[in-house]
Amino acid sequence: MRRLVVLRHAKSARPPGVDDHARPLAGRGRRDAVAAGRWLRDAGCLPDLVICSTAARARETWELAAAQLPAPPPVRHDGRLYGADAADLLAVVHETPATVGTLLLVGHNPAVQDLVLLLASEALSDALERVREKLPTSAIAVLAQHDPWPRATPRTALLTDLAVPRGPHH
């Protein structure tokens, strides 16, 4: 079984005069990103490879999450994840080396939400309904599939987990 873990970046700030690609995380986003890392660790959902959007808010989300893991996995920053649609993300998944058992993508809506809805044929519990409604910031969706990465195709994966980790909010 291969696992695709889709992480939507945490809540970002919108400082005036900062272009979209450079927007940092908000305070809440930083706390939630740490919580996302803890969730990955506690769930045993440790990636063999991380592919992260080049946007500042995605990079910062992953840096904070990765710090919670026992050992940081290799990470690739890929500009295609910024401004992507689900088909673009699927093309990135298709390139994943066969040695990777668990791949984690850090990206943006609507692409990450659309990718989960594209790949999942069914879900344990009501997770698919929840993804259809909304994939909030710092949400983590875990998809399991039998096929090798280049053969990941629509509606062949099982959505095994959906979590929306939240840090302490003040």
Secondary structure, 3 states (H helix, E strand, C coil): CEEEEEEECCCECCCCCCCHHHCCECHHHHHHHHHHHHHHHHCCCCCCEEEECCCHHHHHHHHHHHCCCCCCCCEEECHHHCCCCHHHHHHHHHCCCCCCCEEEEEECCCHHHHHHHHHEEEECCCHHHHHHHCCCCCCEEEEEECCCHHHCCCCCEEEEEEECCCCCCC
